[in-house]
Amino acid sequence: MANWDKRYAGAEARLFGDGPNEYVREVMARSDVAPASALLIGDGDGRNGTWLAARGLDVTAVDISRVATAQALAHDAAAGVTVERITADAAEWTPTPGRTWDAAFMIYLQCEADVRHRAVRMATQALAPGGWFVAEGFAPDPDGTGELGPGDADLLYDRDAILAQLAGMRTVESLAGTVFLNEGVKHTGNGCVLRLLARKTG
């Protein structure tokens, strides 16, 4: 696991930009997506959670880094929003029994596959009926066209492996390919990514 406290503390600028992830914007622009609450797994310094809260959502965000969480709270305050922020490891954290959200976002949760798959199961189980699961992350790059992404294959989003965790979900969108990212100092350039949108059927 990367030392995210060290990475965030040593950054001169926000690692992944000031604005939200573009796929989060796209999903929220859909006519059929209108959540009132959202759970974010791996929200880092808060770029997505702050943006969603500014649009009226009741947001809960979890991240492993205490430094990133402190930065996120500062960004929330600057934006005039309140986000429930929890510092916890996705390998261990579990929501309070019975608590649900209308949407769950897992955007670039860069960790070992077993932790990532646990996070998918946990997040989707915490969705209310009709709730949305949204994910984006670096994927295997068979053509070698991507400039970005981790060198460790265990950190990549494998579409079939993630879909296998989506019990009781209907896949609405599942796309893997090269995208030009322009999201901060760490995400600028071509990257092979997986974008996934699914909805809870029960």
C-alpha atoms as a printed R data frame, in Angstrom:
    type eleno elety resid chain resno       x       y       z
1   ATOM     1    CA   MET     A     1   0.000   0.000   0.000
2   ATOM     2    CA   ALA     A     2   1.346   3.427  -0.918
3   ATOM     3    CA   ASN     A     3   2.109   5.912   1.848
4   ATOM     4    CA   TRP     A     4  -0.664   8.338   1.006
5   ATOM     5    CA   ASP     A     5  -0.032  10.532   4.056
6   ATOM     6    CA   LYS     A     6   3.469  11.214   2.745
7   ATOM     7    CA   ARG     A     7   2.240  11.828  -0.800
8   ATOM     8    CA   TYR     A     8  -0.413  14.328   0.222
9   ATOM     9    CA   ALA     A     9   1.787  16.083   2.783
10  ATOM    10    CA   GLY     A    10   4.584  16.554   0.252
11  ATOM    11    CA   ALA     A    11   2.411  17.821  -2.608
12  ATOM    12    CA   GLU     A    12   2.814  21.454  -3.657
13  ATOM    13    CA   ALA     A    13  -0.531  21.364  -5.493
14  ATOM    14    CA   ARG     A    14  -3.591  19.139  -5.292
15  ATOM    15    CA   LEU     A    15  -2.526  15.758  -6.663
16  ATOM    16    CA   PHE     A    16  -5.640  15.138  -8.742
17  ATOM    17    CA   GLY     A    17  -6.829  18.655  -9.456
18  ATOM    18    CA   ASP     A    18  -9.281  21.104  -7.942
19  ATOM    19    CA   GLY     A    19 -12.376  19.878  -9.756
20  ATOM    20    CA   PRO     A    20 -14.237  16.582  -9.638
21  ATOM    21    CA   ASN     A    21 -13.469  13.558 -11.755
22  ATOM    22    CA   GLU     A    22 -14.953  13.957 -15.249
23  ATOM    23    CA   TYR     A    23 -16.791  10.642 -15.103
24  ATOM    24    CA   VAL     A    24 -18.458  11.732 -11.866
25  ATOM    25    CA   ARG     A    25 -19.639  14.847 -13.726
26  ATOM    26    CA   GLU     A    26 -20.926  12.732 -16.614
27  ATOM    27    CA   VAL     A    27 -22.831  10.327 -14.401
28  ATOM    28    CA   MET     A    28 -24.414  13.130 -12.385
29  ATOM    29    CA   ALA     A    29 -25.528  14.804 -15.631
30  ATOM    30    CA   ARG     A    30 -27.607  11.758 -16.622
31  ATOM    31    CA   SER     A    31 -31.367  12.293 -16.558
32  ATOM    32    CA   ASP     A    32 -31.936   9.062 -14.618
33  ATOM    33    CA   VAL     A    33 -29.336   9.704 -11.883
34  ATOM    34    CA   ALA     A    34 -30.581  11.914  -9.039
35  ATOM    35    CA   PRO     A    35 -29.211  10.666  -5.697
36  ATOM    36    CA   ALA     A    36 -29.848  12.557  -2.471
37  ATOM    37    CA   SER     A    37 -26.967  10.878  -0.637
38  ATOM    38    CA   ALA     A    38 -23.607   9.419  -1.597
39  ATOM    39    CA   LEU     A    39 -20.873   7.257  -0.130
40  ATOM    40    CA   LEU     A    40 -17.358   7.818  -1.499
41  ATOM    41    CA   ILE     A    41 -14.659   5.214  -0.976
42  ATOM    42    CA   GLY     A    42 -11.172   6.705  -1.337
43  ATOM    43    CA   ASP     A    43 -12.056  10.392  -1.699
44  ATOM    44    CA   GLY     A    44  -8.497  11.602  -1.070
45  ATOM    45    CA   ASP     A    45  -8.351  15.350  -0.511
46  ATOM    46    CA   GLY     A    46 -12.030  15.677  -1.272
47  ATOM    47    CA   ARG     A    47 -12.374  16.816  -4.851
48  ATOM    48    CA   ASN     A    48 -15.404  14.632  -5.557
49  ATOM    49    CA   GLY     A    49 -17.058  14.765  -2.143
50  ATOM    50    CA   THR     A    50 -16.893  18.543  -1.941
51  ATOM    51    CA   TRP     A    51 -18.352  18.900  -5.434
52  ATOM    52    CA   LEU     A    52 -21.229  16.505  -4.731
53  ATOM    53    CA   ALA     A    53 -22.022  18.203  -1.430
54  ATOM    54    CA   ALA     A    54 -22.107  21.568  -3.198
55  ATOM    55    CA   ARG     A    55 -24.849  20.101  -5.374
56  ATOM    56    CA   GLY     A    56 -26.995  19.306  -2.376
57  ATOM    57    CA   LEU     A    57 -26.068  15.676  -1.709
58  ATOM    58    CA   ASP     A    58 -25.611  14.314   1.802
59  ATOM    59    CA   VAL     A    59 -22.061  12.965   1.440
60  ATOM    60    CA   THR     A    60 -20.081  10.459   3.482
61  ATOM    61    CA   ALA     A    61 -16.455  10.033   2.403
62  ATOM    62    CA   VAL     A    62 -13.904   7.489   3.559
63  ATOM    63    CA   ASP     A    63 -10.148   7.656   2.971
64  ATOM    64    CA   ILE     A    64  -7.120   5.907   4.446
65  ATOM    65    CA   SER     A    65  -5.015   9.090   4.693
66  ATOM    66    CA   ARG     A    66  -5.369  11.368   7.706
67  ATOM    67    CA   VAL     A    67  -3.472  14.075   5.845
68  ATOM    68    CA   ALA     A    68  -5.795  13.888   2.845
69  ATOM    69    CA   THR     A    69  -8.863  13.893   5.097
70  ATOM    70    CA   ALA     A    70  -7.643  17.032   6.878
71  ATOM    71    CA   GLN     A    71  -7.064  18.692   3.515
72  ATOM    72    CA   ALA     A    72 -10.530  17.610   2.368
73  ATOM    73    CA   LEU     A    73 -12.164  19.149   5.429
74  ATOM    74    CA   ALA     A    74 -10.372  22.417   4.677
75  ATOM    75    CA   HIS     A    75 -11.619  22.317   1.079
76  ATOM    76    CA   ASP     A    76 -15.156  21.605   2.333
77  ATOM    77    CA   ALA     A    77 -15.008  24.621   4.628
78  ATOM    78    CA   ALA     A    78 -13.705  26.839   1.833
79  ATOM    79    CA   ALA     A    79 -16.599  25.716  -0.373
80  ATOM    80    CA   GLY     A    80 -19.141  26.258   2.395
81  ATOM    81    CA   VAL     A    81 -20.255  22.624   2.546
82  ATOM    82    CA   THR     A    82 -20.300  19.902   5.167
83  ATOM    83    CA   VAL     A    83 -19.159  16.349   4.415
84  ATOM    84    CA   GLU     A    84 -19.023  13.467   6.873
85  ATOM    85    CA   ARG     A    85 -15.383  12.415   6.512
86  ATOM    86    CA   ILE     A    86 -14.021   9.208   7.978
87  ATOM    87    CA   THR     A    87 -10.360   8.203   8.102
88  ATOM    88    CA   ALA     A    88 -10.330   4.422   7.687
89  ATOM    89    CA   ASP     A    89  -8.845   1.600   5.638
90  ATOM    90    CA   ALA     A    90 -11.146   0.182   2.962
91  ATOM    91    CA   ALA     A    91  -9.808  -3.246   3.944
92  ATOM    92    CA   GLU     A    92 -11.506  -2.932   7.328
93  ATOM    93    CA   TRP     A    93 -14.176  -0.208   7.361
94  ATOM    94    CA   THR     A    94 -17.844  -1.187   7.312
95  ATOM    95    CA   PRO     A    95 -20.860   1.148   7.504
96  ATOM    96    CA   THR     A    96 -23.192   1.086  10.489
97  ATOM    97    CA   PRO     A    97 -25.639  -1.803   9.978
98  ATOM    98    CA   GLY     A    98 -28.801  -0.670   8.233
99  ATOM    99    CA   ARG     A    99 -27.351   2.579   6.927
100 ATOM   100    CA   THR     A   100 -27.783   3.105   3.187
101 ATOM   101    CA   TRP     A   101 -26.940   5.647   0.480
102 ATOM   102    CA   ASP     A   102 -28.449   6.435  -2.922
103 ATOM   103    CA   ALA     A   103 -25.085   6.268  -4.695
104 ATOM   104    CA   ALA     A   104 -21.613   4.902  -4.028
105 ATOM   105    CA   PHE     A   105 -18.528   6.200  -5.829
106 ATOM   106    CA   MET     A   106 -15.183   4.396  -6.097
107 ATOM   107    CA   ILE     A   107 -12.941   6.697  -8.115
108 ATOM   108    CA   TYR     A   108  -9.283   5.659  -8.441
109 ATOM   109    CA   LEU     A   109  -9.203   3.570  -5.287
110 ATOM   110    CA   GLN     A   110  -5.664   2.393  -6.007
111 ATOM   111    CA   CYS     A   111  -5.084  -0.591  -3.744
112 ATOM   112    CA   GLU     A   112  -4.644  -4.345  -3.876
113 ATOM   113    CA   ALA     A   113  -7.324  -6.274  -5.780
114 ATOM   114    CA   ASP     A   114  -8.688  -8.095  -2.734
115 ATOM   115    CA   VAL     A   115  -9.192  -4.801  -0.883
116 ATOM   116    CA   ARG     A   116 -10.765  -3.180  -3.932
117 ATOM   117    CA   HIS     A   117 -13.181  -6.071  -4.432
118 ATOM   118    CA   ARG     A   118 -14.144  -5.972  -0.755
119 ATOM   119    CA   ALA     A   119 -14.818  -2.256  -1.154
120 ATOM   120    CA   VAL     A   120 -17.073  -2.924  -4.156
121 ATOM   121    CA   ARG     A   121 -19.108  -5.495  -2.239
122 ATOM   122    CA   MET     A   122 -19.336  -3.318   0.854
123 ATOM   123    CA   ALA     A   123 -20.359  -0.216  -1.096
124 ATOM   124    CA   THR     A   124 -23.001  -1.959  -3.180
125 ATOM   125    CA   GLN     A   125 -24.475  -3.719  -0.155
126 ATOM   126    CA   ALA     A   126 -24.864  -0.283   1.455
127 ATOM   127    CA   LEU     A   127 -26.936   1.044  -1.447
128 ATOM   128    CA   ALA     A   128 -30.628   1.717  -1.088
129 ATOM   129    CA   PRO     A   129 -32.921  -0.023  -3.612
130 ATOM   130    CA   GLY     A   130 -32.365   1.624  -6.989
131 ATOM   131    CA   GLY     A   131 -29.026   3.016  -5.819
132 ATOM   132    CA   TRP     A   132 -26.121   3.671  -8.161
133 ATOM   133    CA   PHE     A   133 -22.555   2.337  -8.090
134 ATOM   134    CA   VAL     A   134 -19.983   4.422  -9.981
135 ATOM   135    CA   ALA     A   135 -16.362   3.442 -10.521
136 ATOM   136    CA   GLU     A   136 -13.372   4.620 -12.505
137 ATOM   137    CA   GLY     A   137  -9.793   3.441 -12.267
138 ATOM   138    CA   PHE     A   138  -6.762   2.478 -14.302
139 ATOM   139    CA   ALA     A   139  -7.299  -0.748 -16.241
140 ATOM   140    CA   PRO     A   140  -5.020  -3.231 -18.022
141 ATOM   141    CA   ASP     A   141  -3.592  -1.642 -21.170
142 ATOM   142    CA   PRO     A   142  -3.277  -4.353 -23.826
143 ATOM   143    CA   ASP     A   143  -2.242  -1.894 -26.567
144 ATOM   144    CA   GLY     A   144   0.310  -0.042 -24.481
145 ATOM   145    CA   THR     A   145  -1.186   3.329 -25.428
146 ATOM   146    CA   GLY     A   146  -1.540   4.701 -21.904
147 ATOM   147    CA   GLU     A   147   1.018   7.015 -20.336
148 ATOM   148    CA   LEU     A   148  -0.483   6.877 -16.863
149 ATOM   149    CA   GLY     A   149  -1.280   4.209 -14.310
150 ATOM   150    CA   PRO     A   150   0.497   1.983 -11.810
151 ATOM   151    CA   GLY     A   151   3.044  -0.576 -12.933
152 ATOM   152    CA   ASP     A   152   1.660  -3.228 -10.571
153 ATOM   153    CA   ALA     A   153  -1.096  -5.256 -12.266
154 ATOM   154    CA   ASP     A   154  -2.730  -5.956  -8.890
155 ATOM   155    CA   LEU     A   155  -3.618  -2.260  -8.652
156 ATOM   156    CA   LEU     A   156  -5.507  -2.201 -11.963
157 ATOM   157    CA   TYR     A   157  -9.306  -2.386 -12.319
158 ATOM   158    CA   ASP     A   158 -10.158  -5.670 -14.027
159 ATOM   159    CA   ARG     A   159 -13.644  -5.349 -15.510
160 ATOM   160    CA   ASP     A   160 -14.699  -8.999 -15.211
161 ATOM   161    CA   ALA     A   161 -13.408  -9.261 -11.646
162 ATOM   162    CA   ILE     A   162 -15.305  -6.166 -10.548
163 ATOM   163    CA   LEU     A   163 -18.502  -7.171 -12.344
164 ATOM   164    CA   ALA     A   164 -18.345 -10.476 -10.478
165 ATOM   165    CA   GLN     A   165 -18.708  -8.558  -7.198
166 ATOM   166    CA   LEU     A   166 -21.912  -6.781  -8.291
167 ATOM   167    CA   ALA     A   167 -24.550  -9.131  -6.924
168 ATOM   168    CA   GLY     A   168 -28.055  -7.757  -7.355
169 ATOM   169    CA   MET     A   169 -26.865  -5.002  -9.689
170 ATOM   170    CA   ARG     A   170 -27.741  -4.222 -13.290
171 ATOM   171    CA   THR     A   171 -24.823  -2.988 -15.362
172 ATOM   172    CA   VAL     A   172 -25.812   0.239 -17.116
173 ATOM   173    CA   GLU     A   173 -22.412   1.104 -18.552
174 ATOM   174    CA   SER     A   174 -19.098  -0.756 -18.679
175 ATOM   175    CA   LEU     A   175 -16.336   0.746 -20.797
176 ATOM   176    CA   ALA     A   176 -12.587   0.203 -20.906
177 ATOM   177    CA   GLY     A   177 -10.212   2.141 -23.129
178 ATOM   178    CA   THR     A   178  -7.836   5.049 -23.485
179 ATOM   179    CA   VAL     A   179  -8.940   8.417 -22.113
180 ATOM   180    CA   PHE     A   180  -7.022  11.681 -21.952
181 ATOM   181    CA   LEU     A   181  -7.084  12.734 -18.316
182 ATOM   182    CA   ASN     A   182  -6.546  16.316 -17.240
183 ATOM   183    CA   GLU     A   183  -7.043  16.068 -13.499
184 ATOM   184    CA   GLY     A   184  -4.092  17.458 -11.559
185 ATOM   185    CA   VAL     A   185  -0.367  16.772 -11.545
186 ATOM   186    CA   LYS     A   186  -0.795  13.003 -11.145
187 ATOM   187    CA   HIS     A   187  -3.530  12.506 -13.742
188 ATOM   188    CA   THR     A   188  -2.515  14.372 -16.864
189 ATOM   189    CA   GLY     A   189  -2.048  12.342 -20.036
190 ATOM   190    CA   ASN     A   190  -3.467   9.272 -21.742
191 ATOM   191    CA   GLY     A   191  -4.566   6.465 -19.478
192 ATOM   192    CA   CYS     A   192  -6.314   3.155 -20.048
193 ATOM   193    CA   VAL     A   193  -9.268   3.263 -17.665
194 ATOM   194    CA   LEU     A   194 -12.374   1.332 -16.720
195 ATOM   195    CA   ARG     A   195 -15.601   3.286 -16.309
196 ATOM   196    CA   LEU     A   196 -18.490   1.446 -14.706
197 ATOM   197    CA   LEU     A   197 -22.040   2.399 -13.806
198 ATOM   198    CA   ALA     A   198 -24.451  -0.094 -12.236
199 ATOM   199    CA   ARG     A   199 -27.811   0.130 -10.476
200 ATOM   200    CA   LYS     A   200 -29.182  -1.930  -7.617
201 ATOM   201    CA   THR     A   201 -32.241  -3.823  -8.786
202 ATOM   202    CA   GLY     A   202 -33.733  -4.827  -5.441
